[in-house]
């Protein structure tokens, strides 16, 4: 007979509904494979949800509710997690913030701002205050903290693999004071020096195409289809159409091929950081 005692569901919502999912599945006499029949997810993925290691995507929760006849229980738990975790994120970005946690690789083209995963607090504060000038100090702080929480995925020494191509203007046209800009660049350089990330700089005279006007954020997963995300100051779009995604992937590959090599890019970043630190930088 199924028993809830095998998994401790007391630590939080994912642990709780993971425990409940396993209980309901075994109560129904279903294997992981049979429960997943008709969905796009793999056995390993569902097993990690049951153990509380992953949060359940909404479409999978709806599938599980249908198969197990649980009257929307797991869909409601997903909504609980969404509300808890979306604090500080725009509604259109929540899916991306969740997907980052599952990504095997992330590739980023950044044309106007340093990527959120690489931003220091002062840089994030400047970006948020510029885009949302009417936010209260509490709202600004919530958004900054949400961005810092996202960046903790880089604390893992191996996953996700992260590669960012950034336009040279980000280095030479600061949006924060010189001392803070030096810290921002030193932060990126430290991640590169540690081997945690790879960055390339696309120079001013690099090839210009319409797609260079859009930030591009690619995510690949172990057992999910890849995603592309792009955005403006007040909107975002997630793309999973394979044919469209392939075109943008080729565009990104051309940008990466045209950018400075990683070691040259690192030298440029560190030189600019030193100049900002010593008050010598000229835009």
C-alpha positions in Angstrom: 0.0 0.0 0.0 1.3 3.5 -0.8 2.4 5.6 2.1 3.3 9.2 2.5 6.0 8.5 5.0 8.6 7.7 2.3 9.2 11.4 1.4 9.3 14.3 3.8 6.9 16.9 2.4 7.4 19.4 5.2 10.1 21.6 3.7 8.1 23.5 1.2 5.5 23.4 -1.6 7.6 21.4 -4.1 8.5 18.8 -1.5 4.8 18.6 -0.4 3.3 18.1 -3.8 6.2 15.8 -4.8 5.3 13.6 -1.9 1.6 13.8 -2.6 2.2 13.0 -6.3 4.1 9.8 -5.5 1.4 8.8 -3.0 -1.4 9.3 -5.5 0.5 7.6 -8.4 1.3 4.5 -6.3 -2.3 4.5 -4.9 -3.5 4.3 -8.5 -1.1 1.5 -9.3 0.8 3.5 -12.0 4.5 3.5 -12.8 6.2 6.7 -13.7 6.1 5.7 -17.3 2.4 5.0 -17.4 1.6 8.3 -15.6 3.6 10.1 -18.2 2.0 8.4 -21.2 0.6 11.2 -23.4 2.9 13.9 -22.1 6.2 15.3 -23.3 8.2 14.7 -20.2 10.7 11.9 -19.2 10.8 9.5 -16.3 13.8 11.1 -14.7 12.1 14.5 -14.8 9.0 13.2 -13.0 11.1 11.3 -10.5 12.9 14.5 -9.5 9.5 16.2 -9.0 8.4 13.4 -6.7 11.6 13.8 -4.7 11.1 17.6 -4.4 14.1 18.4 -6.6 12.1 20.1 -9.3 9.0 22.2 -9.5 6.2 20.9 -11.6 5.4 22.7 -14.9 1.8 23.7 -15.3 1.1 21.6 -18.3 2.4 18.5 -16.6 0.3 19.3 -13.5 -2.8 19.5 -15.7 -1.8 16.1 -17.3 -1.3 14.5 -13.9 -4.6 15.8 -12.6 -6.4 14.3 -15.6 -4.7 10.9 -15.3 -5.1 10.6 -11.5 -8.5 12.3 -11.3 -7.2 14.7 -8.6 -9.6 17.5 -9.5 -7.0 20.2 -10.2 -5.0 19.6 -7.0 -1.6 19.7 -8.7 -2.5 22.6 -10.9 -3.4 24.6 -7.8 -0.1 23.7 -6.2 1.7 25.0 -9.3 -0.2 28.3 -8.9 0.9 28.4 -5.3 4.5 28.1 -6.3 4.1 30.6 -9.1 2.8 33.2 -6.8 5.5 32.6 -4.2 8.3 32.7 -6.7 7.1 35.4 -9.1 7.6 38.2 -6.5 10.0 40.7 -8.1 9.6 39.3 -11.6 7.4 40.6 -14.4 4.5 38.2 -15.2 5.9 37.5 -18.7 9.3 36.6 -17.3 8.3 34.0 -14.7 8.4 31.1 -17.1 11.9 32.0 -18.1 13.1 32.3 -14.5 11.7 28.8 -13.8 13.2 27.4 -16.9 16.7 28.7 -16.0 16.7 26.3 -13.0 16.3 23.3 -15.4 18.6 24.5 -18.2 21.6 22.5 -19.3 23.0 25.3 -21.4 22.2 29.1 -21.7 23.4 31.2 -24.6 22.8 34.9 -24.5 23.2 37.8 -27.0 23.0 41.1 -25.1 22.8 44.3 -27.1 21.7 46.9 -24.6 22.3 45.8 -21.1 24.5 43.3 -19.3 22.6 40.0 -18.9 20.5 39.8 -15.7 22.4 36.8 -14.5 25.7 38.8 -14.6 24.4 42.0 -13.1 25.6 43.4 -9.8 23.2 45.1 -7.4 24.1 48.7 -8.4 23.7 47.9 -12.1 20.4 46.1 -11.5 19.2 49.1 -9.4 20.0 51.5 -12.2 18.2 49.4 -14.8 15.1 48.9 -12.7 14.9 52.5 -11.6 15.2 53.6 -15.3 12.5 51.3 -16.5 10.2 51.7 -13.6 10.6 55.2 -12.2 7.3 55.1 -10.2 8.2 52.0 -8.3 8.4 52.4 -4.5 11.8 51.6 -2.8 10.3 48.3 -1.6 9.2 47.3 -5.1 12.7 48.2 -6.5 14.4 46.1 -3.8 12.1 43.2 -4.4 13.1 43.2 -8.1 16.8 43.5 -7.3 16.6 40.6 -4.9 14.7 38.5 -7.5 17.5 39.2 -9.9 20.2 38.3 -7.4 18.3 35.0 -6.6 18.3 34.1 -10.3 22.1 34.6 -10.4 22.6 31.9 -7.8 22.3 29.3 -10.5 25.9 30.3 -11.3 27.0 29.1 -7.9 26.7 25.6 -9.2 30.2 24.9 -10.6 29.0 23.0 -13.7 25.4 23.6 -14.7 24.1 25.4 -16.6 26.9 26.0 -19.1 26.7 29.8 -19.8 27.9 31.7 -22.8 27.2 35.4 -23.4 28.0 37.5 -26.4 27.8 41.2 -25.5 28.0 44.4 -27.6 31.1 46.5 -26.9 28.9 49.5 -26.0 27.9 47.8 -22.8 31.6 48.1 -21.7 32.2 51.7 -22.8 28.9 53.4 -22.2 28.3 53.1 -18.5 24.9 53.6 -16.8 26.4 53.7 -13.3 29.3 55.6 -11.7 32.9 54.6 -12.6 33.6 52.7 -9.3 30.4 50.7 -9.6 31.1 50.1 -13.3 34.5 48.7 -12.3 32.8 46.4 -9.9 30.4 45.2 -12.5 33.1 44.4 -15.0 35.3 42.8 -12.4 32.4 40.6 -11.4 32.0 39.3 -15.0 35.8 38.9 -15.3 35.9 36.9 -12.1 33.3 34.5 -13.4 35.2 34.1 -16.6 38.5 33.6 -14.8 37.0 30.9 -12.6 35.9 29.0 -15.7 32.3 29.3 -14.8 31.1 31.3 -17.9 32.4 32.3 -21.3 31.9 35.8 -22.7 32.7 37.4 -26.0 32.5 41.1 -27.0 31.1 42.1 -30.4 33.0 45.2 -31.4 31.4 48.4 -32.6 32.3 47.6 -36.2 30.9 44.1 -36.0 28.3 43.0 -38.5 24.9 44.7 -38.1 21.7 42.8 -38.9 18.1 43.5 -37.8 18.3 40.7 -35.2 21.2 42.4 -33.4 18.6 44.9 -32.1 17.0 42.2 -30.0 18.4 40.4 -27.0 18.4 36.6 -27.5 18.3 34.1 -24.7 18.6 30.4 -25.6 18.0 27.6 -23.2 18.6 23.9 -23.8 17.5 21.1 -21.4 18.2 17.5 -20.7 14.7 16.3 -21.4 12.7 19.2 -22.7 12.6 21.1 -26.1 14.8 24.2 -26.3 13.4 27.6 -25.7 14.3 31.1 -27.0 13.3 34.2 -25.1 13.5 37.8 -26.3 12.2 41.0 -24.7 11.8 44.8 -24.6 11.5 47.0 -21.5 7.9 46.1 -20.9 7.3 42.8 -22.7 8.8 39.4 -23.3 8.2 36.6 -25.8 9.1 32.9 -25.4 9.5 31.0 -28.7 9.6 27.2 -29.0 8.7 26.7 -32.6 11.6 24.6 -33.9 11.8 26.3 -37.3 11.8 29.8 -35.9 14.2 28.9 -33.2 16.7 27.4 -35.7 16.8 30.6 -37.6 17.6 32.6 -34.5 20.2 30.0 -33.5 22.0 30.5 -36.8 21.8 34.3 -36.3 23.4 33.9 -32.9 26.1 31.6 -34.3 27.0 34.3 -36.8 27.2 36.9 -34.0 29.4 34.6 -31.9 31.7 33.9 -34.9 32.1 37.7 -35.6 32.8 38.5 -31.9 36.3 38.8 -30.4 37.7 35.5 -29.0 37.0 34.8 -25.4 40.5 35.5 -24.2 40.7 38.8 -26.1 37.2 39.8 -24.8 38.3 39.1 -21.2 41.4 41.3 -21.7 39.1 44.1 -23.0 36.8 43.8 -20.0 39.6 43.8 -17.5 41.3 46.7 -19.1 38.1 48.7 -19.0 37.5 47.8 -15.4 41.0 49.0 -14.5 40.4 52.3 -16.3 37.1 52.9 -14.5 38.8 52.0 -11.2 41.6 54.6 -11.8 39.3 57.3 -13.3 41.0 56.9 -16.7 38.1 55.6 -18.8 36.8 57.6 -21.8 33.6 56.5 -23.6 
